[in-house]
Structures are given as C-alpha cells and as structure tokens.
Amino acid sequence: MSLHGKSTATIDAQVGRHLENGVDSEQYWLSRKSFYETGFALISYLLPDEVKRRVDAEINDLIAQQSIRRDLTLPQTSNSPRRMRNVTAEDIRAHDGVVREMYESPALRGALSAVAGEAVLDCPYQPEEYVITHLERPGDTHGWHWDDYSFGVIYVVDVPPTHLGGFVQTVPNTSWDKEDPQVFQHLIGNPIHSYALRPGDMYLLRTDTTLHRVHPLEPGGRRTIVNMAFAAERDLNKQISHETMEDLFSV
C-alpha cells in the first residue's frame, strides 16, 4: 500500500518485474560510480517501456489541463531565471495517477537507493515531492540553482536535439548559501558538465550539492519533464527553508 492508502501494485509490479528480469549488477555499479564521481547518473534502464508510455501520456494530459506559466527570477540563486509552464505537486497529487504511483513504488525506491548508495526517502515537504515542467518558448529555462533536498529523479518526456538547447548542465561539489549564493563564482571556479538526453531518459541528481540548470531553449525547442524530489536521512534533521519553491508557486 502507498502512504495514502492506494495500492501501487500495478506500477510497482511492472517496475519490480523489470528490475528482476532486465537489470544486472553491472548497470547498478556503473550508475553508482557516476553518481559518486559527478553527482549525476543516467538511470533510464530502471523503468520498463510500458511504464514510460503511461507516464508520458499522463504528463502530457496534465500539462494541457493544469499547467500555469511562470516567468520570474529568484534572488536566492543570484537572480537566475525560471521561464516555464508547470504543474504543481498539489495538482499531481489530486490527479492521483501514474506519477504518484511511480514516486511511491517500493521497487523503484529500492533501485534508487542502490544507485545512491544510501536510503532514498520521501521528501518531507510535500510541495517539492514532484513537479512537471514544460519549456516551450525561446529562452525558456530552469536557471542555475540547487535544491533543498539531497536527491532529484528527473524523467524526460520530451527534449530537443542539443542544437536547440534544453540539455542539462551541472557543477558538482558545490554548496548553497541562500543569503549569498555566488552562482557566478561557482561557475568560474569549477568545471561545468553538460549532458545530452533523449525522450524516455531518467537521471538521478545529487541536487543539494550540485549546482544545475537547463540550458535555455532555442526557437523550435521543447522540453517536458517530471522532477521527483527525495530526501536522505541527514536531511530529516536539518532546518530547511523553502523560499524558492514558495516564490515560484506564488505567481
């Protein structure tokens, strides 16, 4: 049963069968090595194609029915921009569909923990559990930022070819001071990693110590994802404020 009393057997069973029959220890090892070294691990192999198709359909429906346009800058991340449409956790939770089931799947959670090398736990701040983001206009971006909790799992519904932007960039092993973020100094003082993605990809990101962004779209580009936030045990004892999430969803 899920935390909310609804069975996750359908998605969880599909994921569980897939992990048991189609994923080997070498894939986990390579992902864990990448995550340890860079804070980024491509884990597309954790989801079977039938689950991906269901997630794609639900996310596209929610964007069409529930998404809201956001255009703002956030001082807690050196005034980096957020230009996008998104669907909030509240609306995803009310829909009570595949995204929520995927988030709560014990089989997927176990696989994520195997890659992370530690327990991957529910995000204790419900508005950050999951959010759907859709970039559709030239210049749309999820600008440079960190997240409040240790882990982000991002499933990619749609992404343009790299010459149209929309790829992920990261600066690992950095820290977030909300009073003095110094994003530009981090960019100057550290190497920037860039990752090209394809529809159906999924990646695990160490979001609290990895400065990251989506490169702005060029004309003709589109990017659609769902971001799922998870906590580590150490997060549960921190005093964490949520200014960026509150600012983002207050407009």
C-alpha positions as CSV (number, residue, x, y, z in Angstrom):
1,M,0.0,0.0,0.0
2,S,1.1,3.6,-0.6
3,L,1.4,6.2,2.2
4,H,-2.0,7.4,1.1
5,G,-3.8,4.1,1.2
6,K,-3.9,3.4,-2.5
7,S,-2.3,0.3,-3.9
8,T,0.7,0.8,-6.1
9,A,0.7,-2.8,-7.2
10,T,0.3,-2.0,-10.9
11,I,3.2,0.3,-11.4
12,D,5.3,-1.3,-8.6
13,A,4.7,-4.8,-10.0
14,Q,5.7,-3.7,-13.5
15,V,8.9,-2.0,-12.2
16,G,9.7,-4.9,-9.9
17,R,9.4,-7.5,-12.7
18,H,11.5,-5.3,-15.0
19,L,14.2,-4.8,-12.4
20,E,14.3,-8.5,-11.6
21,N,14.5,-9.7,-15.2
22,G,16.1,-6.9,-17.1
23,V,18.7,-5.1,-14.9
24,D,22.0,-6.5,-13.9
25,S,24.5,-5.6,-11.2
26,E,27.0,-4.0,-13.7
27,Q,24.4,-1.4,-14.6
28,Y,23.9,-0.5,-11.0
29,W,27.7,-0.4,-10.4
30,L,28.3,2.0,-13.4
31,S,25.4,4.3,-12.3
32,R,26.6,4.3,-8.7
33,K,30.2,5.1,-9.9
34,S,28.9,8.0,-12.0
35,F,26.8,9.3,-9.2
36,Y,29.7,9.2,-6.7
37,E,32.1,11.0,-9.1
38,T,29.8,13.6,-10.6
39,G,26.5,13.7,-8.7
40,F,24.8,12.6,-11.9
41,A,23.7,9.1,-13.0
42,L,21.7,8.2,-16.1
43,I,19.2,5.5,-14.9
44,S,16.8,5.2,-17.8
45,Y,17.1,1.4,-17.6
46,L,15.2,1.3,-14.3
47,L,11.8,1.9,-15.9
48,P,10.2,-0.5,-18.4
49,D,8.8,0.9,-21.7
50,E,5.2,0.3,-20.7
51,V,5.6,2.4,-17.6
52,K,7.3,5.2,-19.6
53,R,4.4,5.2,-22.1
54,R,1.9,5.6,-19.2
55,V,3.9,8.4,-17.6
56,D,4.3,10.2,-20.9
57,A,0.5,10.2,-21.5
58,E,-0.4,11.4,-18.0
59,I,2.2,14.2,-18.0
60,N,1.1,15.5,-21.4
61,D,-2.6,15.4,-20.2
62,L,-1.7,17.3,-17.0
63,I,0.2,20.0,-19.0
64,A,-2.7,20.5,-21.3
65,Q,-5.2,20.7,-18.4
66,Q,-3.4,22.1,-15.3
67,S,-0.2,23.9,-16.2
68,I,0.5,27.5,-15.3
69,R,3.0,29.8,-17.0
70,R,5.9,31.2,-14.7
71,D,8.3,33.9,-15.6
72,L,10.5,35.2,-12.8
73,T,14.0,35.4,-11.3
74,L,14.9,34.2,-7.8
75,P,17.4,36.2,-5.6
76,Q,18.3,33.0,-3.6
77,T,20.1,31.8,-6.7
78,S,21.7,35.0,-7.9
79,N,18.6,36.1,-9.8
80,S,18.7,33.1,-12.1
81,P,15.5,32.8,-14.3
82,R,12.6,30.4,-14.2
83,R,10.8,30.6,-17.6
84,M,8.4,27.7,-18.0
85,R,5.0,26.1,-17.6
86,N,4.5,23.7,-14.8
87,V,2.0,21.5,-12.9
88,T,2.3,21.6,-9.1
89,A,2.6,18.8,-6.7
90,E,-0.9,19.6,-5.4
91,D,-2.4,19.1,-8.8
92,I,-0.4,15.9,-9.5
93,R,-1.4,14.5,-6.1
94,A,-5.1,15.4,-6.7
95,H,-4.9,13.6,-10.1
96,D,-3.7,10.5,-8.2
97,G,-2.3,8.7,-11.2
98,V,0.8,7.2,-12.5
99,V,3.3,9.9,-11.4
100,R,2.2,9.5,-7.8
101,E,2.3,5.7,-8.1
102,M,5.8,5.9,-9.5
103,Y,7.0,8.1,-6.7
104,E,5.7,5.7,-4.1
105,S,6.9,2.5,-5.8
106,P,8.9,0.4,-3.3
107,A,10.7,-1.4,-6.2
108,L,11.8,1.9,-7.8
109,R,12.8,3.3,-4.4
110,G,15.0,0.3,-3.7
111,A,16.7,0.7,-7.1
112,L,17.3,4.4,-6.5
113,S,18.8,3.6,-3.1
114,A,21.1,1.0,-4.7
115,V,22.4,3.7,-7.1
116,A,22.7,6.4,-4.4
117,G,24.5,4.2,-2.0
118,E,22.1,5.2,0.8
119,A,18.4,5.2,1.6
120,V,16.3,7.4,-0.7
121,L,13.4,8.7,1.4
122,D,10.2,10.6,0.9
123,C,10.6,14.4,0.6
124,P,9.3,15.8,3.9
125,Y,8.0,18.9,2.2
126,Q,5.0,17.9,0.1
127,P,5.1,20.8,-2.4
128,E,8.5,19.6,-3.5
129,E,7.7,15.9,-3.9
130,Y,7.1,16.2,-7.7
131,V,6.6,18.9,-10.3
132,I,6.0,18.8,-14.0
133,T,8.0,21.3,-16.0
134,H,7.4,22.2,-19.7
135,L,9.7,24.6,-21.6
136,E,8.1,25.8,-24.8
137,R,9.4,29.3,-25.8
138,P,12.8,30.5,-27.0
139,G,14.8,31.4,-23.9
140,D,12.7,29.1,-21.6
141,T,15.0,27.7,-18.9
142,H,15.1,26.4,-15.4
143,G,18.1,28.6,-14.4
144,W,21.1,27.8,-12.2
145,H,20.0,26.5,-8.8
146,W,20.4,23.9,-6.1
147,D,17.5,22.1,-4.4
148,D,16.6,21.8,-0.8
149,Y,16.9,18.0,-0.5
150,S,19.6,15.5,-1.5
151,F,18.1,13.7,-4.5
152,G,16.2,14.6,-7.6
153,V,15.0,12.0,-10.0
154,I,14.1,13.5,-13.4
155,Y,12.1,11.6,-16.0
156,V,12.3,13.1,-19.5
157,V,9.1,13.1,-21.6
158,D,10.4,15.3,-24.4
159,V,13.7,17.0,-25.1
160,P,15.0,18.7,-28.2
161,P,18.2,17.9,-30.1
162,T,21.2,19.6,-28.4
163,H,21.5,22.4,-31.0
164,L,18.1,23.6,-29.8
165,G,19.2,23.8,-26.1
166,G,17.3,22.1,-23.3
167,F,20.3,20.0,-22.2
168,V,21.3,19.7,-18.5
169,Q,24.4,21.4,-17.1
170,T,25.8,20.7,-13.7
171,V,28.6,21.9,-11.3
172,P,29.1,19.2,-8.7
173,N,30.6,19.5,-5.2
174,T,29.2,23.0,-4.6
175,S,27.2,24.4,-1.7
176,W,24.2,26.7,-1.5
177,D,24.3,29.7,0.8
178,K,20.8,31.3,0.3
179,E,22.0,34.6,1.7
180,D,25.0,34.8,-0.6
181,P,24.7,32.2,-3.4
182,Q,27.6,33.4,-5.5
183,V,26.4,31.3,-8.5
184,F,28.7,33.1,-10.9
185,Q,31.8,32.5,-8.8
186,H,30.9,28.7,-8.7
187,L,30.7,28.8,-12.5
188,I,34.0,30.5,-12.9
189,G,35.8,28.4,-10.3
190,N,34.6,24.9,-11.3
191,P,34.2,22.7,-14.4
192,I,30.7,22.6,-15.9
193,H,29.4,19.2,-17.1
194,S,26.8,19.1,-19.8
195,Y,24.5,16.1,-20.6
196,A,22.5,15.4,-23.8
197,L,19.3,13.5,-23.1
198,R,16.6,11.7,-25.1
199,P,12.9,11.2,-24.6
200,G,12.4,8.3,-22.1
201,D,15.7,9.0,-20.2
202,M,15.7,9.3,-16.4
203,Y,18.6,10.5,-14.3
204,L,19.4,10.8,-10.6
205,L,21.0,14.0,-9.4
206,R,22.6,15.0,-6.1
207,T,20.6,18.2,-6.1
208,D,21.7,19.8,-2.8
209,T,25.4,19.8,-3.7
210,T,25.2,20.0,-7.5
211,L,24.5,23.5,-9.0
212,H,22.5,22.7,-12.1
213,R,20.3,24.2,-14.8
214,V,18.6,23.5,-18.1
215,H,20.3,25.4,-21.0
216,P,17.8,27.9,-22.5
217,L,15.8,26.8,-25.4
218,E,16.4,27.9,-29.0
219,P,13.5,28.6,-31.3
220,G,11.7,25.3,-32.1
221,G,12.8,23.5,-28.9
222,R,10.5,21.9,-26.4
223,R,11.3,20.1,-23.1
224,T,9.0,18.3,-20.8
225,I,10.0,16.5,-17.6
226,V,8.7,15.4,-14.2
227,N,11.1,16.1,-11.3
228,M,10.7,14.0,-8.2
229,A,12.4,15.1,-5.0
230,F,13.7,12.7,-2.4
231,A,15.5,13.1,0.9
232,A,18.4,11.4,2.6
233,E,18.4,10.6,6.3
234,R,20.6,13.6,7.0
235,D,18.0,15.9,5.6
236,L,15.4,15.0,8.1
237,N,17.3,16.8,10.9
238,K,18.1,19.9,9.0
239,Q,16.3,23.2,9.4
240,I,15.4,23.8,5.7
241,S,13.5,26.8,4.4
242,H,11.7,26.7,1.1
243,E,11.8,30.3,-0.3
244,T,12.5,29.3,-3.9
245,M,9.5,26.9,-4.1
246,E,7.2,29.4,-2.3
247,D,8.3,32.2,-4.6
248,L,8.0,30.0,-7.7
249,F,4.4,28.9,-7.0
250,S,3.1,32.1,-5.6
251,V,2.8,33.7,-9.1
